[in-house]
């Protein structure tokens, strides 16, 4: 079936990024499979992360179907777009339907995008991971492709006003090699292995990031362990 909505949405997003003059530093996109199913897993620090995560699949000429909370699908503007792009609604009180939907998509050769933390990390460090992405990869017998985003929180994140000015924000993205589920590996074991790899990619993106806070008032987007004023992981949990 022809994709009538997804490509124009991508083109619009790319034009918007150009208007904002975002400075992309993206490495590892060659690791996104050119065919067949895969679970693309990313950290979650911004409301816009699904857009940036999806960009990594464009060099492989692939489209990513994201698992997203069902409230996004009920919105009068985003809902029709999300459904037309074949994203997958997740009812957190009844996730079995979304899981089966994602499993069918993987088995049909689609790439499914998952944020294992489930919600945005206010500390900008990795939260505890849900095991759904690992279970999907194991059951569908497809690879997990780990990745990390950095800088997207400066545009729009939880607890902050969005900033869509022409600020030339750098955006660092790192994609790792596909991880194959090991025979007899537990979902918890695979999830832990995936989290460790994503943390390595996140640290690589942070090291490569060319910007630093312009002063104490601008250090909110930097994690506490890096000298910023973002909440610690414990403080973020309390929030």
QUIZI-V639945 format. One record per pair of residues at least 24 apart in sequence whose C-alpha atoms are under 6 Angstrom apart, sorted by the first residue. I is the first residue (numbers start at 1). GAP is how many residues later the second one is. D is the distance in whole Angstrom. If there is no record, write none. Layout:
i:I gap:GAP d:D
i:I gap:GAP d:D
//
This chain:
i:6 gap:79 d:5
i:20 gap:146 d:4
i:21 gap:147 d:5
i:22 gap:146 d:5
i:22 gap:147 d:5
i:22 gap:148 d:6
i:23 gap:147 d:4
i:23 gap:148 d:6
i:24 gap:146 d:6
i:24 gap:147 d:5
i:25 gap:147 d:5
i:26 gap:146 d:6
i:26 gap:147 d:5
i:26 gap:148 d:6
i:27 gap:147 d:5
i:28 gap:146 d:6
i:28 gap:147 d:4
i:29 gap:27 d:5
i:29 gap:146 d:6
i:31 gap:146 d:5
i:34 gap:26 d:5
i:36 gap:73 d:4
i:37 gap:69 d:5
i:37 gap:72 d:4
i:37 gap:73 d:5
i:37 gap:74 d:5
i:37 gap:105 d:6
i:38 gap:73 d:5
i:38 gap:104 d:5
i:38 gap:105 d:5
i:38 gap:106 d:6
i:39 gap:72 d:6
i:39 gap:73 d:5
i:39 gap:74 d:6
i:39 gap:105 d:5
i:40 gap:73 d:5
i:40 gap:105 d:5
i:41 gap:73 d:5
i:41 gap:74 d:6
i:41 gap:105 d:5
i:42 gap:73 d:5
i:42 gap:105 d:5
i:42 gap:106 d:5
i:43 gap:105 d:6
i:44 gap:76 d:5
i:45 gap:75 d:5
i:45 gap:76 d:5
i:45 gap:79 d:6
i:45 gap:108 d:5
i:46 gap:106 d:6
i:46 gap:107 d:5
i:46 gap:110 d:6
i:46 gap:111 d:4
i:47 gap:110 d:6
i:64 gap:47 d:5
i:64 gap:48 d:6
i:64 gap:49 d:6
i:65 gap:47 d:5
i:65 gap:48 d:6
i:66 gap:46 d:6
i:66 gap:47 d:4
i:67 gap:47 d:6
i:107 gap:33 d:6
i:122 gap:114 d:6
i:123 gap:100 d:6
i:123 gap:107 d:6
i:123 gap:108 d:5
i:123 gap:109 d:5
i:123 gap:110 d:5
i:123 gap:113 d:6
i:124 gap:99 d:6
i:131 gap:60 d:6
i:134 gap:53 d:6
i:134 gap:57 d:6
i:135 gap:52 d:6
i:138 gap:43 d:6
i:143 gap:35 d:6
i:143 gap:36 d:5
i:143 gap:37 d:5
i:144 gap:34 d:5
i:144 gap:35 d:5
i:145 gap:33 d:4
i:146 gap:30 d:5
i:146 gap:52 d:6
i:147 gap:27 d:5
i:147 gap:28 d:4
i:147 gap:29 d:6
i:147 gap:51 d:6
i:148 gap:25 d:6
i:148 gap:26 d:5
i:148 gap:53 d:6
i:148 gap:54 d:5
i:149 gap:24 d:5
i:172 gap:33 d:5
i:174 gap:27 d:6
//
